[in-house]
Amino acid sequence: MDSEQPSFTDVEYGNRRRVSRREQFLETMDATIPWATWVGLIEPHYYKKGNQWYFGMKAHFGVDSRTKLIHAAVATPANVADSTVLPDLLHGNETRVWGDQAYRGQRAVIRRHAPKAKDFINRRYRHRGVVDAVERAKNRTKSKVRAKVEHSIGVIKRVFGFAKLRYRGLKKNAHRLLVTCALANLFMARRHLLRCQPA
């Protein structure tokens, strides 16, 4: 049985080992932001549909219909209903709220968070197989206004390439979404901003 006994020199200098730059960096980072917080930033959010697990994210936008500029953006897991984030999309000074049928039945939320706003969210036009032609025509008119808002989403997808998720963590993707929204606003307002600059 050959057991190696440490020498006096090993014992004396074992505690005096030089701390590497990597270890210094990790100690500083752990003191600044604890490891549990970092894990929360990068932890993916998976949801189960049937027997299959998915990772996904939905982006919800509050957009001014006149200027097409994004004033609110919220990122949620893909299995969260659209209507739950409506309060986060309203800033309170709206005069009209437009939305698809996913936001249907939110009149009380709109009144509470934007008291001056009128509800122009699409209504259900088909009930038990019967099509209400009047409600369908109203929805088509509302959709023409909503189509203007889709322009900012097109800029995010086509100009800045935010069509697929890049990271696994929901918070990282949310930060990327917010930065992309700010860049999209600058891109859409670029002509107005350049005209306002002195020559």
Sequence and secondary structure as in RCSB ss.txt:
>XXXX:A:sequence
MDSEQPSFTDVEYGNRRRVSRREQFLETMDATIPWATWVGLIEPHYYKKGNQWYFGMKAHFGVDSRTKLIHAAVA
TPANVADSTVLPDLLHGNETRVWGDQAYRGQRAVIRRHAPKAKDFINRRYRHRGVVDAVERAKNRTKSKVRAKVE
HSIGVIKRVFGFAKLRYRGLKKNAHRLLVTCALANLFMARRHLLRCQPA
>XXXX:A:secstr
       HHHHHHHTT    HHHHHHHHHHHHS HHHHHHHH B EEEETTEEEE EEEEEEE TTT  EEEEEE
EETTS GGGGHHHH  S  SEEEE GGGTT HHHHHHH TT EEEE    EETTEE HHHHHHHHHHHHHHHHHH
HHHHIIIIIS TTS   SBHHHHHHHHHHHHHHHHHHHTHHHHHHHS  
